[in-house]
Amino acid sequence: MGADIHGFVECRSRWAEPEDAWSAAVDLDLLYLGRNYDAFGCLFGVRNHAGFAPLAAERGAARTDLGRRTRGV
């Protein structure tokens, strides 16, 4: 069975109101085409057959403090 990962890289503005502090900067679909398990492994440690040290292992989505676009995913 295949694995798909959907989401966004978000950036936080220091000058925005708390409810608008986070904004979607990059859709993860732009970082890889289709099911790229090397990209999944490098970014998140998922399907990490190459043994990359993941950049954001086991983080998931924050329970609060998400940007509006990410909350809709």
C-alpha positions as CSV (number, residue, x, y, z in Angstrom):
1,M,0.0,0.0,0.0
2,G,1.3,3.5,-0.9
3,A,1.7,6.4,1.4
4,D,0.8,10.0,0.6
5,I,1.6,13.1,2.7
6,H,-0.3,16.3,2.3
7,G,0.4,19.6,4.1
8,F,2.2,22.9,4.1
9,V,5.4,24.5,5.3
10,E,4.3,27.5,7.3
11,C,6.0,30.7,8.2
12,R,5.3,32.8,11.3
13,S,5.0,36.6,11.1
14,R,6.2,38.5,14.2
15,W,4.0,41.4,13.4
16,A,0.7,39.7,12.8
17,E,-2.1,39.2,15.3
18,P,-1.9,35.8,17.0
19,E,-4.8,34.3,15.0
20,D,-3.0,35.3,11.7
21,A,0.6,34.7,12.8
22,W,1.1,31.6,10.7
23,S,0.7,31.5,6.9
24,A,1.1,28.7,4.4
25,A,4.4,29.3,2.5
26,V,4.9,26.1,0.5
27,D,2.5,23.4,-0.4
28,L,4.3,20.0,0.2
29,D,3.1,18.9,-3.3
30,L,5.6,21.4,-4.8
31,L,8.5,19.7,-3.0
32,Y,8.0,16.3,-4.6
33,L,6.1,14.8,-7.5
34,G,3.8,11.9,-6.5
35,R,5.0,9.4,-4.0
36,N,8.6,10.2,-3.5
37,Y,9.6,8.1,-0.6
38,D,13.1,9.6,-0.5
39,A,11.5,13.0,0.0
40,F,9.2,11.6,2.7
41,G,12.1,10.0,4.5
42,C,14.3,13.2,4.3
43,L,11.5,15.5,5.5
44,F,9.6,13.4,8.0
45,G,11.3,10.0,8.5
46,V,8.3,8.2,6.8
47,R,9.2,5.3,4.6
48,N,12.8,6.2,5.2
49,H,14.5,3.3,3.3
50,A,17.6,5.4,2.6
51,G,18.2,6.2,6.3
52,F,18.1,10.0,6.0
53,A,18.2,12.0,9.2
54,P,14.7,13.6,8.9
55,L,14.3,17.4,9.2
56,A,10.9,17.2,10.9
57,A,10.4,13.7,12.3
58,E,7.2,12.9,14.1
59,R,6.0,16.5,14.4
60,G,2.6,16.3,12.8
61,A,0.3,19.3,12.9
62,A,0.2,21.6,15.8
63,R,-3.1,21.3,17.8
64,T,-3.4,25.1,17.9
65,D,-1.7,27.9,16.2
66,L,-2.2,26.7,12.6
67,G,-2.6,29.1,9.7
68,R,-6.0,29.3,8.1
69,R,-5.1,27.5,4.9
70,T,-3.5,24.6,6.8
71,R,-6.5,24.2,9.2
72,G,-8.6,23.6,6.1
73,V,-6.5,20.5,5.0
